[in-house]
Amino acid sequence: MLNNREIATLILIGAGIVLVLAIPTVRRAVLGAGADVMRTASSPKVLAVFGLFLAWCTASIVIAWRIGLWNVDLLKDSVLIVLTVGFPVLLTVVKAKSGGAILRKIIGETVALSTLLAFYLNLEPFSLLVEVILQLALFVLIVMIAWAGLDPGRTKLAGRLGLLLIFIVCAIGVWTTVRLVVTANERDWSTTWMELALSIWLPLSMFGYFYGVAFFAYVETANLRMRRIFQPPARKRVMVAVVLGLHLRVRWAAAFTGPFQNRVSRSPTFREALAAMRAFRQEVLDREAREQERQARLTVMAGEPGTDGDGAQLDRREFEGTKRALRYMIHTAQEMRYERLGNRYWDDLTEKVIQPAFRYGLPDSHGILVEVTADHQKWRAWRRLPSGWVLGVGGRDGSRREFLYSGAEPPTTWPGAPDWADTAVPLQLPADWEQDDSPVK
């Protein structure tokens, strides 16, 4: 039986659907998108995946029932877990890069602190009216926090709203604790513990199915590409070699991309296809080893002063992310907006361009500074790295030419000066810009 919190959630979802459908323009867009989703979901392959998933979950529940971990009182919670945890993970699992990634996703949905807190707070809901009002208020508050977080100028507002949200959650926690103490003798604790156990073991039992779906989704994608794109199209025995060569591991299947598919599809015999798959696995292992070596070198050289034989800094922490942020975001944004701003460079859009900085492996307080001359015809952007070294990029006169800077101190000159390197002259590039810091892929 649904409790007041769950009923209130359904009421608000229903009200939201009615509100959306009441607005003609929104209704047309939603119904159109819904029709597309239904057409996709009604395909035989998708229906088979969903149907087998439900069968898998049913089998897991039957086994749990036979060993005493499940009873009919847990039916409602089981359905909710399948709908709110199982299907969302199932829809994203085809992008998993390894079995470990799938398992981490499931664990994050089941035993994460936020999930356990939600389970605890759900033990003692308020009255239905209070639940409706409270959930609506929390929804509005969360939307406002997200809205405030989009603009760096509203950081303080976002922080205050976040504190209010924490206060409300703590208040609900206090209420729940008090109610649990007061009703301790009346509560069926064995059922409560079974509910908690269900929220953990049922999602974990889905791992095998998720793993199989992820693996065969990659295989199916490879099969389609190898049969339709590469010439000559791969034969059936080649696909058998592919499946055997992947060793039923998602890790290998995710790495089996275009160049490898092309190479294997041209194998004339089953034996040669197996040999090509062995070469593929070895190449992936070599690539991973090089990336591990790169990461280890970053750790070992952290804080190490000086340069290597090419004149590049030894401590290369955040070099890769800084280069990407400066060249592919700041420089691109400057050149794209120059004419729109009346042939002027900008110096006030840094946060909009850079955030979220984690895309580049940089902290939110990234430290990138963008400066322009008084006439807005020259610009430079620079960042001091953890080692203390400074990288910079700049441009001038709307020419779309890119100038690079590397030095111990921030630049005091502008692009075109001797201490700036013009990328149109490759031999003049600074050693720290010349060195490839990108991950091995």
C-alpha positions as CSV (number, residue, x, y, z in Angstrom):
1,M,0.0,0.0,0.0
2,L,1.3,3.5,-0.9
3,N,2.1,5.8,2.0
4,N,1.2,9.5,2.1
5,R,4.5,10.6,0.6
6,E,4.2,8.3,-2.4
7,I,0.5,9.3,-2.9
8,A,1.5,13.0,-2.8
9,T,4.2,12.4,-5.4
10,L,1.7,10.8,-7.7
11,I,-0.7,13.7,-7.2
12,L,1.9,16.2,-8.1
13,I,3.1,14.2,-11.1
14,G,-0.5,14.0,-12.3
15,A,-1.1,17.7,-11.7
16,G,2.1,18.5,-13.7
17,I,0.9,16.3,-16.6
18,V,-2.5,18.0,-16.6
19,L,-0.8,21.5,-16.5
20,V,1.5,20.6,-19.4
21,L,-1.3,19.2,-21.5
22,A,-3.5,22.3,-20.8
23,I,-1.0,24.6,-22.7
24,P,-1.6,24.1,-26.4
25,T,2.0,24.8,-27.6
26,V,3.6,22.7,-24.9
27,R,1.0,19.9,-25.4
28,R,1.8,19.6,-29.1
29,A,5.5,19.4,-28.4
30,V,5.1,16.9,-25.6
31,L,2.7,14.7,-27.5
32,G,5.0,14.8,-30.6
33,A,8.0,13.8,-28.5
34,G,5.9,11.2,-26.7
35,A,4.8,9.6,-30.0
36,D,8.4,9.4,-31.1
37,V,9.4,7.7,-27.8
38,M,6.4,5.2,-28.1
39,R,7.4,4.3,-31.7
40,T,11.0,3.6,-30.5
41,A,9.8,1.7,-27.5
42,S,7.4,-0.4,-29.5
43,S,10.1,-1.9,-31.7
44,P,10.5,-5.7,-31.3
45,K,14.1,-5.4,-30.1
46,V,13.3,-2.8,-27.4
47,L,10.2,-4.7,-26.3
48,A,12.3,-7.9,-26.0
49,V,14.9,-6.1,-23.9
50,F,12.2,-4.7,-21.6
51,G,10.3,-8.0,-21.4
52,L,13.4,-10.0,-20.6
53,F,14.3,-7.5,-17.9
54,L,11.0,-7.9,-16.2
55,A,11.3,-11.6,-16.4
56,W,14.8,-11.4,-14.9
57,C,13.5,-9.3,-12.0
58,T,10.6,-11.7,-11.5
59,A,13.0,-14.6,-11.3
60,S,15.2,-12.8,-8.8
61,I,12.1,-12.1,-6.6
62,V,11.0,-15.7,-6.8
63,I,14.4,-16.9,-5.7
64,A,14.4,-14.4,-2.8
65,W,10.9,-15.5,-1.8
66,R,12.1,-19.1,-1.7
67,I,14.9,-18.3,0.7
68,G,12.9,-16.0,2.9
69,L,14.1,-12.6,1.7
70,W,10.8,-11.5,0.1
71,N,7.1,-11.6,0.8
72,V,4.0,-10.2,-0.8
73,D,4.1,-7.1,1.5
74,L,7.2,-6.0,-0.4
75,L,5.4,-6.1,-3.8
76,K,4.8,-2.3,-3.9
77,D,8.4,-1.5,-3.0
78,S,9.7,-4.1,-5.6
79,V,7.6,-2.4,-8.4
80,L,8.9,1.0,-7.4
81,I,12.5,-0.2,-7.4
82,V,12.1,-1.7,-10.8
83,L,10.5,1.5,-12.2
84,T,12.7,4.1,-10.5
85,V,16.1,2.3,-10.4
86,G,16.0,-0.6,-12.8
87,F,14.6,1.0,-15.9
88,P,16.7,4.3,-15.6
89,V,19.9,2.2,-15.3
90,L,18.8,-0.1,-18.1
91,L,18.4,2.9,-20.5
92,T,21.9,4.2,-19.8
93,V,23.8,0.9,-19.4
94,V,24.5,0.7,-23.2
95,K,27.0,3.5,-22.7
96,A,28.9,1.7,-19.9
97,K,32.6,1.2,-20.6
98,S,33.1,-1.8,-18.3
99,G,31.4,-4.1,-15.9
100,G,32.9,-2.1,-13.0
101,A,31.2,1.0,-14.3
102,I,27.8,-0.8,-14.4
103,L,28.3,-2.0,-10.8
104,R,29.3,1.4,-9.6
105,K,26.2,2.8,-11.2
106,I,24.0,0.3,-9.4
107,I,25.7,0.9,-6.1
108,G,25.4,4.6,-6.5
109,E,21.6,4.1,-6.9
110,T,21.2,1.8,-3.9
111,V,23.8,2.3,-1.1
112,A,24.8,5.9,-1.7
113,L,24.3,8.2,1.3
114,S,21.5,10.1,-0.5
115,T,19.6,6.9,-1.3
116,L,19.9,5.6,2.3
117,L,18.8,9.0,3.6
118,A,15.8,9.0,1.3
119,F,14.9,5.5,2.6
120,Y,15.2,6.7,6.2
121,L,13.1,9.8,5.7
122,N,10.4,7.8,4.0
123,L,9.8,5.7,7.1
124,E,7.6,8.3,8.7
125,P,5.7,10.5,6.1
126,F,3.5,13.5,7.1
127,S,-0.2,13.8,6.5
128,L,-1.2,13.9,2.8
129,L,-1.9,17.6,2.7
130,V,1.4,18.4,4.4
131,E,3.2,16.1,2.0
132,V,1.7,17.8,-1.1
133,I,2.7,21.2,0.2
134,L,6.1,20.2,1.3
135,Q,7.0,18.4,-1.9
136,L,5.8,21.3,-4.1
137,A,7.9,23.7,-2.0
138,L,10.9,21.5,-2.3
139,F,10.5,21.2,-6.0
140,V,10.3,25.0,-6.4
141,L,13.3,25.4,-4.1
142,I,15.5,22.9,-6.1
143,V,14.5,24.6,-9.3
144,M,15.5,28.0,-7.9
145,I,18.9,26.5,-6.7
146,A,19.5,25.2,-10.2
147,W,18.5,28.5,-11.8
148,A,20.8,30.5,-9.4
149,G,23.7,28.2,-10.1
150,L,23.6,29.1,-13.8
151,D,24.9,32.6,-13.2
152,P,28.1,33.2,-11.2
153,G,26.6,36.5,-10.1
154,R,23.9,34.6,-8.2
155,T,26.4,32.3,-6.3
156,K,25.4,33.8,-2.9
157,L,21.7,33.3,-3.6
158,A,22.4,29.7,-4.6
159,G,24.3,29.2,-1.3
160,R,21.5,30.6,0.8
161,L,18.9,28.5,-0.9
162,G,21.1,25.5,-0.5
163,L,21.3,26.1,3.3
164,L,17.5,26.4,3.4
165,L,17.2,23.0,1.6
166,I,19.6,21.5,4.1
167,F,17.6,22.9,7.0
168,I,14.4,21.5,5.7
169,V,16.0,18.0,5.2
170,C,17.4,18.1,8.7
171,A,14.0,19.1,10.1
172,I,12.4,16.2,8.3
173,G,15.1,14.0,9.7
174,V,14.4,15.1,13.2
175,W,10.7,14.5,12.7
176,T,11.4,11.0,11.4
177,T,13.7,10.2,14.3
178,V,11.2,11.4,16.9
179,R,8.4,9.4,15.3
180,L,10.5,6.3,15.1
181,V,11.3,6.6,18.8
182,V,7.7,7.2,19.8
183,T,6.3,4.3,17.7
184,A,9.2,1.9,18.2
185,N,7.1,-0.6,20.0
186,E,4.4,-0.5,17.4
187,R,6.6,-0.9,14.3
188,D,7.3,-4.2,12.6
189,W,11.0,-3.8,12.5
190,S,11.5,-7.1,10.6
191,T,9.5,-5.7,7.7
192,T,11.5,-2.5,7.8
193,W,14.8,-4.4,7.6
194,M,13.4,-6.5,4.8
195,E,12.5,-3.3,2.9
196,L,16.0,-1.9,3.4
197,A,17.5,-5.2,2.3
198,L,15.2,-5.2,-0.8
199,S,16.4,-1.8,-1.8
200,I,19.9,-3.2,-2.0
201,W,19.7,-6.8,-3.2
202,L,17.1,-6.3,-5.9
203,P,19.1,-3.7,-7.8
204,L,22.3,-5.7,-7.3
205,S,20.5,-8.8,-8.7
206,M,20.0,-6.8,-12.0
207,F,23.7,-6.6,-12.6
208,G,23.9,-9.8,-14.7
209,Y,21.2,-8.6,-17.0
210,F,22.6,-5.1,-17.4
211,Y,26.0,-6.6,-18.2
212,G,24.6,-8.8,-20.9
213,V,22.6,-6.0,-22.4
214,A,25.6,-3.7,-22.5
215,F,27.8,-6.4,-24.1
216,F,25.4,-7.4,-26.8
217,A,24.5,-3.8,-27.5
218,Y,28.1,-3.2,-28.4
219,V,28.3,-6.4,-30.4
220,E,25.1,-5.5,-32.3
221,T,26.5,-2.0,-33.1
222,A,29.7,-3.5,-34.3
223,N,27.8,-6.1,-36.4
224,L,25.7,-3.4,-38.1
225,R,28.8,-1.2,-38.9
226,M,30.9,-4.2,-40.2
227,R,28.1,-5.4,-42.4
228,R,26.9,-2.0,-43.8
229,I,29.9,0.3,-43.8
230,F,33.1,-1.6,-44.3
231,Q,33.8,-3.3,-47.6
232,P,33.8,-6.2,-48.0
233,P,31.0,-6.7,-45.4
234,A,32.0,-9.0,-42.5
235,R,30.9,-12.6,-42.8
236,K,29.1,-14.5,-40.1
237,R,32.2,-16.4,-39.1
238,V,34.0,-13.1,-38.6
239,M,31.3,-12.0,-36.2
240,V,31.6,-15.3,-34.3
241,A,35.3,-14.5,-34.0
242,V,34.5,-11.1,-32.8
243,V,32.2,-12.4,-30.0
244,L,34.9,-15.0,-29.0
245,G,37.6,-12.4,-29.2
246,L,35.8,-10.1,-26.9
247,H,35.8,-12.8,-24.2
248,L,32.2,-11.7,-23.2
249,R,33.7,-8.6,-21.5
250,V,32.1,-5.2,-21.8
251,R,35.5,-3.6,-21.4
252,W,36.7,-5.1,-24.7
253,A,33.4,-4.6,-26.4
254,A,33.4,-0.9,-25.6
255,A,36.9,-0.5,-27.0
256,F,36.1,-2.3,-30.2
257,T,35.4,0.8,-32.3
258,G,35.7,1.8,-36.0
259,P,39.4,1.3,-36.8
260,F,39.4,-2.2,-35.2
261,Q,36.1,-3.1,-36.7
262,N,37.4,-2.2,-40.2
263,R,40.5,-4.2,-39.7
264,V,38.7,-7.3,-38.4
265,S,35.9,-7.1,-41.0
266,R,38.5,-7.6,-43.8
267,S,39.8,-10.9,-42.4
268,P,39.2,-13.6,-45.0
269,T,39.1,-16.5,-42.6
270,F,37.9,-17.3,-39.1
271,R,41.5,-17.9,-38.0
272,E,42.7,-14.6,-39.2
273,A,39.8,-12.8,-37.6
274,L,40.7,-14.4,-34.3
275,A,44.3,-13.3,-34.8
276,A,43.1,-9.7,-35.5
277,M,41.0,-9.8,-32.3
278,R,44.1,-10.9,-30.3
279,A,46.0,-7.9,-31.9
280,F,43.1,-5.6,-30.9
281,R,43.2,-6.7,-27.3
282,Q,47.0,-6.3,-27.2
283,E,46.7,-2.8,-28.7
284,V,44.1,-1.8,-26.1
285,L,46.3,-3.2,-23.3
286,D,49.3,-1.2,-24.6
287,R,47.2,1.9,-24.9
288,E,46.0,1.5,-21.3
289,A,49.5,0.9,-20.1
290,R,50.7,4.1,-21.8
291,E,47.8,6.0,-20.1
292,Q,48.7,4.5,-16.7
293,E,52.3,5.5,-17.3
294,R,51.2,9.1,-18.1
295,Q,49.1,9.3,-14.9
296,A,51.9,7.9,-12.8
297,R,54.3,10.4,-14.3
298,L,51.9,13.2,-13.4
299,T,51.9,12.0,-9.8
300,V,55.7,11.4,-9.6
301,M,56.5,14.8,-11.1
302,A,54.0,16.8,-9.0
303,G,56.0,19.7,-7.5
304,E,59.2,18.8,-9.3
305,P,60.9,22.0,-10.6
306,G,62.8,22.3,-13.8
307,T,62.3,21.2,-17.4
308,D,63.0,18.2,-19.5
309,G,65.3,17.9,-22.5
310,D,62.9,19.7,-24.8
311,G,62.5,22.6,-22.4
312,A,59.0,21.6,-21.2
313,Q,58.0,21.8,-17.5
314,L,58.4,18.5,-15.5
315,D,55.4,19.2,-13.4
316,R,52.5,18.9,-15.9
317,R,49.5,18.9,-13.6
318,E,46.4,20.4,-15.3
319,F,48.4,21.3,-18.4
320,E,46.0,19.3,-20.6
321,G,42.8,20.8,-19.2
322,T,44.2,24.3,-19.2
323,K,45.2,24.0,-22.9
324,R,41.8,22.8,-23.9
325,A,40.0,25.5,-21.9
326,L,42.2,28.3,-23.3
327,R,42.4,27.1,-26.9
328,Y,39.1,25.4,-27.6
329,M,36.8,27.5,-25.5
330,I,38.2,31.0,-24.8
331,H,39.9,31.4,-28.2
332,T,36.9,30.0,-30.1
333,A,34.5,32.1,-28.2
334,Q,36.5,35.3,-28.8
335,E,36.7,34.7,-32.5
336,M,33.1,33.7,-32.9
337,R,31.8,36.8,-31.0
338,Y,34.2,39.4,-32.4
339,E,32.0,40.5,-35.2
340,R,28.8,40.1,-33.2
341,L,30.1,42.5,-30.6
342,G,30.8,45.2,-33.2
343,N,34.4,44.1,-34.0
344,R,35.4,44.1,-30.3
345,Y,36.8,41.4,-28.1
346,W,35.1,40.6,-24.8
347,D,36.5,40.3,-21.2
348,D,33.3,39.7,-19.2
349,L,32.0,36.3,-20.4
350,T,34.7,34.0,-18.9
351,E,32.4,32.1,-16.5
352,K,29.7,31.6,-19.1
353,V,32.3,30.2,-21.5
354,I,34.3,28.0,-19.1
355,Q,31.8,26.7,-16.6
356,P,31.4,23.9,-15.7
357,A,35.1,23.8,-15.4
358,F,35.2,20.1,-14.5
359,R,34.8,19.4,-18.2
360,Y,38.5,20.3,-18.4
361,G,39.6,18.7,-15.2
362,L,39.8,22.1,-13.6
363,P,38.3,23.3,-10.2
364,D,35.3,25.6,-10.3
365,S,37.6,28.4,-9.1
366,H,39.7,27.8,-12.3
367,G,41.7,31.1,-12.2
368,I,41.5,31.8,-15.9
369,L,41.8,35.5,-16.5
370,V,40.7,37.2,-19.8
371,E,42.0,40.7,-20.5
372,V,41.6,43.1,-23.5
373,T,43.2,46.3,-24.5
374,A,41.4,49.7,-24.1
375,D,40.2,49.6,-27.7
376,H,39.2,45.9,-27.4
377,Q,41.3,45.0,-30.5
378,K,43.7,42.7,-28.6
379,W,43.0,40.0,-26.0
380,R,44.8,37.6,-23.9
381,A,43.7,34.8,-21.5
382,W,46.0,33.1,-19.1
383,R,46.1,30.7,-16.1
384,R,48.7,29.9,-13.5
385,L,49.0,26.1,-13.1
386,P,49.5,24.2,-9.8
387,S,53.3,24.2,-10.5
388,G,53.3,28.0,-10.7
389,W,53.9,28.1,-14.5
390,V,51.7,30.2,-16.6
391,L,50.0,29.3,-20.0
392,G,48.3,31.9,-22.1
393,V,46.5,32.3,-25.4
394,G,45.5,35.5,-27.3
395,G,44.5,37.1,-30.5
396,R,44.4,40.5,-32.2
397,D,42.6,42.6,-34.8
398,G,39.9,40.0,-35.6
399,S,42.4,38.1,-37.7
400,R,41.5,34.7,-36.1
401,R,45.2,34.1,-35.7
402,E,46.2,32.3,-32.4
403,F,49.1,33.4,-30.2
404,L,50.4,31.2,-27.4
405,Y,52.3,32.2,-24.3
406,S,54.3,30.2,-21.8
407,G,56.3,31.7,-18.9
408,A,57.0,31.8,-15.2
409,E,55.0,35.0,-14.7
410,P,51.7,36.2,-16.3
411,P,52.0,38.0,-19.6
412,T,52.5,41.8,-19.5
413,T,52.6,42.2,-23.3
414,W,50.0,41.5,-25.9
415,P,49.8,39.0,-28.8
416,G,52.3,40.0,-31.5
417,A,55.0,40.8,-29.0
418,P,58.2,38.7,-29.1
419,D,57.2,36.6,-26.0
420,W,54.0,35.4,-27.8
421,A,54.3,32.6,-30.4
422,D,52.2,32.8,-33.6
423,T,50.7,29.3,-34.3
424,A,51.0,30.1,-38.0
425,V,54.7,29.6,-37.5
426,P,54.9,26.0,-36.0
427,L,58.7,26.1,-35.4
428,Q,58.2,29.0,-32.9
429,L,55.7,27.2,-30.6
430,P,56.8,27.1,-26.9
431,A,57.9,23.7,-25.6
432,D,55.0,23.5,-23.1
433,W,52.5,24.0,-25.9
434,E,54.3,21.7,-28.3
435,Q,54.2,18.8,-25.8
436,D,51.1,16.5,-26.1
437,D,49.5,16.3,-22.7
438,S,46.2,14.6,-23.8
439,P,45.1,11.3,-22.4
440,V,46.1,8.2,-24.4
441,K,42.9,7.0,-26.3
